[in-house]
Amino acid sequence: MNIILSIISGILLALSFPKFSLWPLAWVALVPFFYALNRTETGKQALLCGLWFGLVFFGINLFWVTSLSRFAGWWAVTGWASLAIFQTLFVLILVLIFRVISYKLSVISYRPLIFSLLWIAVEWLRASGPFGVTGGGVGYSQAHFLPLVQIASFAQVYGVSFIVVFFNASLAEVAATFRSPFRNGGLKTAATSLFCAVLLIVLAIAYGTTTIRHSSFVIRNFPKLALIQPNVDQFDRMNPRLIVQVYGLHEGMTRQAAAAGKPEIIVWPETAVFTYLLHDAAFLPRVQKLAREVNAWLLIGTPDFDGRGGAFNSLVSLSPSGEIVSLYNKERLVPFGEYLPFRSILYPLLKGTGYFGSVFSPDPRPGMILAGRSRIAAAICFESTFPDLVRQRAGQGADFILTVTNDAWFADSAAPYQHFEAGIFRAVENRKYFVQVGNTGFSGVIDPYGRILRKSELNRRETVYF
């Protein structure tokens, strides 16, 4: 029964996230799991609950990884399974520490609080290090519950996770007392915990509602933007014979955008053209000429390299005169996507995929992107899912946050949806406008209170104006 309850929790919590997006379920999803942990009599039973919960939840939540099978075959399925297992290890750590603290130290009355604090500690730990993953953070399920999300401005997404988990754990504690009302402090202790959880929710929603009500849509000195979403299939983007065609598509959409909206800044997505643009004698003059003719700043995602053998996933800004003004090199790379960990061991196994012959290098000192009057905190691809990284960039006097990405790898899976919704939290956490530009989408603009002001359709060729 405990295992069944844990599996039910894993399913319910997974349904709270895109593409299911049944976010109210998150408020009760963990109740069966916490209730099951309360019922266990041995550490082995508790770990089994954590194992099944983690495998089911992360197996569903991270299933989008299998969409890479189009490119990597069965290796994508292996990667999905390995990632789900790896993330489940963190759940086992949580369960183990929770059991030691709450039972060995005889602080059973505070179990919901202990469980919630451990949960957000584990979420932070999962997001740390070179293999960090933020997917599945409970707070992200509430991306569209904007009154609650406002506390992220001082507590980050982890504060939202804490409130949701604390309510779940308190509810489960009340349920447990009905089974044994006089055990471990009884119903009174459980009811006190639930009262505190509800009070936190009410205060958070009141704060958020008041904050949103008194917010303003007035935008001062914000540049006019045109976000180019070319919707190029990933195989076409990587085909050297189609470079001219793909560049021509971006150029044509740029000219149309300049004529239609007179934007100050035109943004292309991540690695827009499959070439080292800044070192390409054929395309660099063309893009510089384009900047002059449309009389706008061009921000273009491109691979780049230096004279020391390093290759980077970069974002470059060109002025309306065609001058290269600033360059941002990606700092946090995607393991197995942009570089191969343990290369000496794994490359002989994976070289047959054709994707690890050359890899990117991280830049530990990424620069700010400059475009006209604007200082822009840049992020490339899934960098936007890491709150501490974006906050560090935004805190350097940035006027807004910009993410360029290419989610064409993931087709119509949950990945593009989860990726864009992470931007809601980055906007609120930093109280800055968040702009995302994707090859296939989503592209859009989110205001400092998490309201989506512009959003493209997924897998559709269009230009988003703001």
C-alpha positions in Angstrom: 0.0 0.0 0.0 2.8 2.5 0.8 4.4 1.8 -2.6 1.0 2.3 -4.3 0.5 5.6 -2.5 4.0 6.8 -3.5 3.3 5.9 -7.2 0.0 7.8 -7.0 1.9 10.9 -5.7 4.5 10.6 -8.5 1.7 10.5 -11.1 -0.3 13.4 -9.6 2.8 15.7 -9.3 3.8 14.9 -12.9 0.4 15.9 -14.0 0.9 19.3 -12.4 3.5 20.3 -15.0 3.3 20.9 -18.7 2.1 19.6 -21.0 -0.7 18.4 -18.7 -0.5 21.7 -16.7 -3.0 20.6 -14.0 -1.2 22.8 -11.6 -3.9 22.7 -8.7 -3.0 19.0 -8.3 0.4 20.0 -6.9 -1.4 21.1 -3.7 -2.4 17.6 -2.9 0.0 15.5 -5.0 2.5 14.9 -2.3 -0.1 13.9 0.4 -0.1 10.2 -0.4 3.7 10.1 -0.5 4.1 11.9 2.9 1.3 9.8 4.4 3.1 6.6 3.2 6.4 7.8 4.7 4.6 8.2 8.0 3.3 4.7 7.8 6.7 3.0 7.2 8.2 1.2 10.1 11.7 0.6 8.7 14.3 2.6 6.8 14.1 0.1 3.9 10.3 0.7 3.6 10.8 4.4 3.5 13.5 4.2 0.8 11.3 2.0 -1.3 8.6 4.7 -1.1 11.1 7.3 -2.2 12.4 5.0 -5.0 9.0 4.5 -6.5 7.9 8.0 -6.1 11.1 9.4 -7.8 11.1 6.9 -10.7 7.5 7.5 -11.5 7.6 11.3 -11.1 10.9 12.0 -12.9 10.2 9.3 -15.5 7.1 11.2 -16.5 8.4 14.8 -15.9 11.6 14.2 -17.9 10.0 12.0 -20.6 10.7 14.9 -23.0 14.3 13.7 -23.2 13.1 10.8 -25.4 12.2 13.3 -28.1 15.9 13.3 -28.9 15.7 9.8 -30.2 15.1 11.4 -33.6 18.8 12.4 -33.5 20.4 9.9 -31.1 18.3 6.8 -31.5 18.1 4.5 -28.5 20.8 6.5 -26.7 18.1 9.1 -26.0 15.9 6.5 -24.2 19.0 5.4 -22.2 19.7 9.0 -21.3 16.1 9.5 -20.1 16.2 6.5 -17.9 19.6 7.4 -16.5 18.5 11.0 -15.8 15.3 9.8 -14.0 17.4 7.4 -11.9 19.9 10.1 -11.1 17.3 12.5 -10.0 15.6 9.8 -7.9 18.8 9.5 -5.9 18.2 12.9 -4.5 14.7 11.8 -3.3 16.4 8.8 -1.6 18.8 11.3 0.2 15.8 13.4 1.3 13.9 10.3 2.6 17.0 9.0 4.5 17.8 12.4 6.2 14.1 13.0 6.9 13.8 9.6 8.6 16.9 10.1 10.7 16.0 13.6 11.9 12.3 13.0 12.5 12.5 9.6 14.2 16.0 9.3 15.7 15.9 12.9 17.1 12.3 12.6 18.3 11.0 15.7 16.6 8.0 14.1 15.1 5.8 17.1 15.9 7.7 19.1 13.3 7.7 16.6 10.5 5.9 18.7 7.9 8.3 21.6 8.5 11.3 19.3 8.4 10.1 17.6 5.3 9.5 20.9 3.5 12.9 22.4 4.4 14.6 19.2 3.2 12.6 19.3 0.0 13.8 22.8 -1.0 17.3 21.9 0.1 17.3 18.9 -2.3 15.8 21.0 -5.1 18.6 23.5 -4.7 21.1 20.6 -4.6 19.6 19.1 -7.8 20.2 22.4 -9.6 23.8 22.7 -8.4 27.0 21.6 -10.1 27.8 20.7 -13.7 24.9 18.1 -13.8 22.3 20.4 -12.3 18.7 20.0 -13.3 15.9 22.3 -12.2 13.1 20.3 -14.0 10.6 19.0 -11.5 11.0 21.7 -9.0 7.5 21.9 -7.4 7.4 25.7 -7.5 7.5 25.7 -11.3 4.1 23.9 -11.4 2.6 27.2 -10.1 3.9 29.4 -12.9 0.4 30.6 -13.8 -0.7 31.2 -10.3 0.7 34.7 -10.3 -0.5 36.0 -6.9 1.5 33.2 -5.3 4.5 33.5 -7.6 5.2 37.1 -6.5 7.0 35.8 -3.4 9.7 34.6 -5.8 10.9 38.3 -5.9 12.5 37.7 -2.4 12.3 33.9 -2.0 13.0 32.7 -5.5 11.2 29.7 -6.9 12.2 27.7 -3.9 9.9 29.8 -1.7 7.0 28.8 -3.8 8.1 25.1 -3.5 8.3 25.4 0.2 4.7 26.7 0.6 3.2 24.0 -1.7 5.2 21.2 0.0 4.5 22.4 3.5 0.7 22.4 2.8 0.9 18.9 1.4 2.9 17.6 4.3 0.6 19.3 6.8 -2.5 17.9 5.1 -0.9 14.4 5.2 -0.1 14.8 8.9 -3.7 15.6 9.6 -4.8 12.5 7.7 -2.3 10.4 9.6 -3.8 11.5 13.0 -7.2 10.3 12.0 -5.7 6.8 11.9 -4.1 7.3 15.3 -5.4 10.6 16.9 -3.4 10.4 20.1 -0.1 9.3 18.7 2.8 11.7 18.4 1.0 14.8 19.6 -2.3 13.9 18.0 -4.7 16.0 16.0 -3.8 19.3 17.8 -0.2 19.3 16.6 -1.2 18.3 13.0 -3.9 21.0 13.0 -1.5 23.6 14.1 0.9 22.7 11.3 -2.0 22.9 8.8 -3.1 26.2 10.2 0.4 27.6 9.7 0.5 26.3 6.1 -2.8 27.9 5.3 -1.8 31.1 6.9 1.4 31.2 4.8 -0.7 30.7 1.7 -3.1 33.5 2.6 -0.3 35.9 3.4 1.6 35.0 0.2 -1.5 35.4 -2.0 -2.5 38.7 -0.3 1.0 40.0 -0.9 1.0 38.9 -4.5 -2.5 40.3 -5.2 -1.6 43.6 -3.7 1.7 43.7 -5.6 0.1 43.0 -8.9 -2.8 45.4 -8.3 -0.3 48.3 -7.7 2.0 47.3 -10.5 2.2 49.4 -13.7 2.4 48.5 -17.3 4.3 51.7 -18.0 7.5 50.9 -19.9 10.1 53.6 -19.9 13.0 53.7 -22.3 12.4 50.1 -23.3 13.6 49.4 -26.9 11.3 48.3 -29.7 12.0 44.6 -30.3 11.4 42.2 -33.2 11.9 38.5 -32.2 12.7 36.3 -35.2 11.2 32.8 -35.0 12.2 31.1 -38.3 10.9 27.6 -37.4 13.7 25.7 -39.1 13.8 21.9 -38.7 16.9 20.8 -36.7 18.1 18.5 -39.5 17.9 21.4 -42.0 19.8 23.7 -39.6 22.7 21.2 -39.3 22.8 20.6 -43.1 25.9 22.4 -44.5 24.2 22.5 -47.9 21.3 24.5 -46.6 23.4 27.3 -44.8 22.7 29.8 -47.5 19.0 29.0 -47.5 18.7 29.2 -43.8 20.6 32.5 -43.6 18.4 33.9 -46.4 15.3 33.0 -44.4 16.6 35.0 -41.3 17.6 37.9 -43.5 14.2 38.0 -45.2 12.3 37.9 -42.0 14.6 40.6 -40.6 13.9 42.9 -43.5 10.2 42.3 -43.2 10.4 43.1 -39.5 12.3 46.3 -40.1 9.8 47.5 -42.6 6.8 46.5 -40.5 7.7 47.7 -37.1 10.9 49.8 -37.2 12.4 48.0 -34.3 15.5 49.2 -32.5 16.7 45.6 -31.8 16.1 42.5 -33.9 17.0 39.2 -32.2 17.8 35.9 -33.9 17.6 32.6 -32.0 20.5 30.4 -30.7 23.0 29.2 -33.3 20.8 30.8 -36.0 23.1 29.8 -38.9 25.3 26.7 -38.9 28.6 28.5 -39.2 31.1 30.5 -37.2 29.5 33.7 -38.3 32.1 36.1 -36.9 34.9 34.2 -38.8 33.0 33.5 -42.0 34.3 35.6 -44.8 31.1 35.1 -46.8 28.4 35.7 -44.2 29.9 38.2 -41.8 30.0 41.0 -44.5 26.4 40.1 -45.4 25.1 40.4 -41.8 27.0 43.6 -41.3 25.5 45.0 -44.5 22.0 43.8 -43.3 22.4 45.7 -40.0 23.2 48.9 -41.9 20.3 48.5 -44.3 17.7 47.8 -41.7 19.2 50.4 -39.3 18.8 48.3 -36.2 20.8 46.4 -33.7 21.1 42.7 -34.6 21.5 40.2 -31.8 22.5 36.9 -33.2 23.1 33.4 -31.7 26.2 31.9 -33.3 29.0 29.4 -32.4 32.3 31.2 -32.0 35.9 30.3 -31.2 39.1 31.9 -29.9 42.7 31.6 -30.8 43.4 29.1 -28.0 41.3 26.2 -29.3 38.1 27.0 -27.3 34.7 26.9 -29.1 31.7 28.7 -27.6 28.0 28.9 -27.9 27.6 32.7 -28.2 25.4 35.7 -28.7 26.8 38.7 -30.5 25.4 42.2 -30.9 26.0 44.2 -34.1 25.3 48.0 -34.2 23.3 49.6 -36.9 26.6 50.5 -38.5 27.6 46.8 -38.7 30.2 47.0 -35.9 30.6 44.1 -33.5 29.9 45.7 -30.1 29.6 42.9 -27.6 29.9 39.1 -27.3 28.4 36.7 -24.7 29.8 33.2 -24.4 27.6 30.6 -22.7 28.8 29.8 -19.2 26.7 26.8 -18.2 26.7 24.0 -20.8 24.3 21.1 -21.1 26.1 17.8 -20.4 25.8 15.3 -23.2 24.3 18.1 -25.4 27.1 20.7 -25.6 30.0 18.7 -24.0 30.7 15.1 -23.1 31.5 14.4 -19.4 34.1 11.8 -18.8 35.1 12.0 -22.4 37.9 9.5 -22.3 35.5 6.8 -21.1 32.3 7.7 -22.9 33.5 8.9 -26.3 34.5 5.5 -27.6 30.9 4.4 -26.8 29.1 7.5 -28.2 31.2 8.5 -31.2 28.9 6.5 -33.4 26.1 9.1 -32.8 28.1 11.7 -34.7 27.4 14.4 -32.1 30.6 14.5 -29.9 33.4 15.0 -32.4 33.7 18.6 -31.3 32.2 20.2 -28.1 31.8 23.7 -26.6 33.8 25.2 -23.8 32.2 27.2 -20.9 33.2 30.8 -20.4 33.6 31.5 -16.6 33.5 35.3 -17.3 30.6 35.9 -19.6 30.0 39.5 -20.6 27.0 41.7 -20.8 25.3 42.3 -24.1 25.1 45.9 -25.2 22.6 47.2 -27.7 21.9 50.9 -27.9 20.8 52.3 -24.6 20.2 48.8 -23.2 22.4 46.6 -21.1 21.1 43.0 -21.5 21.5 40.0 -19.2 22.0 37.2 -21.6 21.3 33.5 -21.2 21.5 30.8 -23.9 19.2 27.8 -23.9 18.6 26.2 -20.5 20.7 28.7 -18.7 17.4 30.5 -18.1 16.2 27.7 -15.8 18.9 28.4 -13.2 17.7 31.2 -10.8 21.1 32.0 -9.2 22.8 32.3 -12.6 20.3 34.7 -14.0 20.1 36.7 -10.8 23.8 37.2 -11.0 23.6 38.5 -14.5 20.6 40.7 -14.0 22.2 42.2 -10.9 24.9 43.8 -13.0 22.7 46.7 -14.1 20.8 44.9 -16.8 17.7 46.6 -18.3 16.1 43.2 -19.2 16.9 39.5 -19.5 17.2 37.9 -22.9 17.3 34.2 -23.6 18.0 32.8 -27.1 17.3 29.2 -27.5 16.8 26.4 -30.0 14.2 24.0 -28.7 13.7 22.4 -32.1 15.6 19.4 -30.7 12.5 18.6 -28.5 9.7 19.0 -31.1 6.3 19.3 -29.4 7.3 17.7 -26.2 7.0 19.2 -22.7 10.4 20.8 -22.9 9.5 24.0 -24.7 6.6 24.6 -22.4 8.6 24.0 -19.2 11.4 26.2 -20.6 9.3 29.2 -21.3 7.4 29.0 -18.0 10.8 29.1 -16.2 11.0 32.6 -17.6 8.0 33.7 -15.6 10.0 33.0 -12.4 13.1 34.7 -13.7 11.1 37.8 -14.5 9.5 37.9 -11.0 12.7 37.0 -9.2 14.6 39.9 -10.7 11.6 42.3 -11.3 12.8 42.7 -14.9 11.3 42.0 -18.3 12.2 38.6 -19.6 12.5 38.1 -23.4 12.9 34.7 -25.0 13.6 34.0 -28.7 13.4 30.4 -30.0 14.0 28.9 -33.4 10.7 27.0 -33.2 9.3 28.7 -30.1 8.3 29.7 -27.7 9.3 33.3 -28.3 7.8 36.1 -26.2 8.0 38.8 -23.6 7.1 38.5 -19.9 6.7 41.5 -17.6 8.4 41.9 -14.2 5.2 40.4 -12.5 5.1 37.3 -14.6 2.4 38.4 -17.0 2.9 37.1 -20.5 2.6 40.1 -22.8 3.6 38.4 -26.1 3.9 34.8 -27.0 4.4 33.0 -30.3 2.8 29.7 -31.3 5.1 26.7 -31.1 6.5 25.3 -34.4 5.3 28.2 -36.4 7.3 30.7 -38.4 6.5 34.2 -37.1 8.0 37.5 -35.8 7.0 38.7 -32.4 6.9 42.5 -32.0 7.1 44.3 -28.7 
